[in-house]
Amino acid sequence: MSKFITIRNKSGSISFQIYNKTLFVFSLLLLLSFSVVLLSLSVGSSFIHPLSVIKYLVGYGSEEHAFILHTLRLPRTLLAFMVGAALGVSGLILQGIIRNPLASPDIIGITGGASVGAIIFIVYFMGAMSLQWLPLAAILGAGIVSILIYLLSWKKGVTPIRLVLIGIGISAAMNAFITMMLVISETTVTTKAYLWLTGSVYGANWQNVYSMLPWILIFIPLTLLFSRVVNAKELGDDVGIGLGIRVQYYRFLLLLISVALAGSAVAFAGGIGFVGLVAPHIARMLIGRSFAALVLLSTLIGGMIVSIADIIARTVFLPLDIPAGVFTAGIGAPFFIYLLYRNRNM
């Protein structure tokens, strides 16, 4: 029995193979993702039976739970999953182009830049401008800091090791700036900023979902288009150049995609950390190193991590609603230490 499923059009211009194992794992994760979403819609201050949730989703449910499901839980659940998916793919891209297993948006400064943009908005502009501009401020912060990291890393091109070292330094500087802003600001502003920095999808609404959706629908499929480039680049810059790949051009382009995904995630959910680090590694443990397959699996795994963290955050400590970022950090920090230990001789 063949280990592959071959998909090819009649002209032969499109042709690729899918491992049977990859298809099986993806199908299993898809089922698990649906189960996590269903659980998220069912549990809370009031329990709704999963069958009642399914009936409501397909249009045959009663109106008894309409407000809870449609207004409170469904937008929060969808936003949590999309944020996790964006962070997972963003981390995968960074690990691919930098060729460093410790790379992720929060570690090399992208999340820090988004957080700085958001904090500046909260401290100086929140009273004068609508809160709807907060996501734009976060995305601009991520973009500006990422360009700064790239420029400081440039010396006849950008090498992966310089990029990650400069990123770590910039991340530390951004964290110091954020701390300074929190110290000098008023208590009411500091409280709002601190809650945002911890990372939470509390208060998510349909406008947030619709605003986040284009970033997912555009940039994750765009990442898939560059899968062969990343597969070649992971063999090294010299090999990539030998294969005719414009290494610096694609590295910058993929970095922009990673920034867009991470910036949009931070913009709508705050500083949820370690998802971009953990999700790609779990995906590799399951199926290996094929980048296209890793994009799909990192999307689902990242979405599930944030969704599960949010379920725990809003149910275990009722009536308190703890930020989901607390639990992703609780999972991610030990995993980061494990990666450091495993790669100590590299």
Phi, psi and omega in degrees: 000133181292144177275355185238155166245120183264129178242122184212137176278173186297323182281344181084004181288335177239120181207127176204162181241146179238127174297140175299322179297318179298317179296320179295313181296318179298317179297320179295316179293326177297318178294318178295321179298316178298321179295320179295317178298317179297318178297318180299323179284339185272321188264159181156202179298333173230133183274134176241127183300137181306325178295322177294323178295314180299317179299319179294318183295328180267004173093012181243009181277166177280165180276002183300320183253014186299315182295314182297314184285309188285321186267322187261307191269320186296311178297324179294318180295314180295319180295318179300316181293318180293321178298314178297320179298315180297317180292321179298314181289323178300315178295321178299316179299314182297317179295329179287315185278335180268340182057045178225122183292348182263001182284138174196162184301325183280336183276324184262010168107351182295313178297322178298319177296318177297321180294321178297314178302318180291319181295318177300319178296314183297319185285318191252336190238353188297325180285327184271337184234157180293147178296344179295341179275354180301313178303320180296320179298319180294317180294320177297318178299316179297319181294314182296315181294323179294320176296320177298315178299318182293318180293319179292336180275351187279125172205091188057041184114171180247122176263151182303318184292321177295319182299315183287323179291316176297319180299318178297319178296315178296321178300317177297319179296319179296319179295322177295318179296318179298316179299318178298317180297322179293324182290318186273352183273166177292157185299318181296319179292319180299319180298313179297317181294319182294318178298320179294318182295328181294328177099112181202150173253021177299135179079014180298143179227178184294331177296321176298318180297312181294329179285325181281329187303315180300326179296322179288314186290336180267309193275332176289313173299326178296323177299321179299327181295334182260015185298319181293325178297315181294320177303320179288320182295330181293346175279352180120154182297320182296319178295317179300316178296320179297332179273003177087017180271133175281089192301308183295321179298311182288329176296317179293318181296316179292326176296320177297320178296317179298319178296316180300316181291312181293318180297318179293322179296313180294325181299321185261346183227001180081196187276065175282115188259163170073351179295317179293341176275314189282314187303312180297324180292320177297319179299317180294324178297332184274321189227357182099215193239014177291116191296318182300315178293324180295326177300313181295316182289322178295326176300311182288317182293316177299317178299318180292322181299311181292322180296315179295319178300320180290323177300312179298317185298323186258000181240322187291327186248030178309140005274007179285149176241098185279141177301137182296332180300334177298320185277327175293325176292323178297327177277316189286323183298312175298324179295321178297318178296320178298318179295320177299318180293317183294327183257022186294336182262005182284000000 
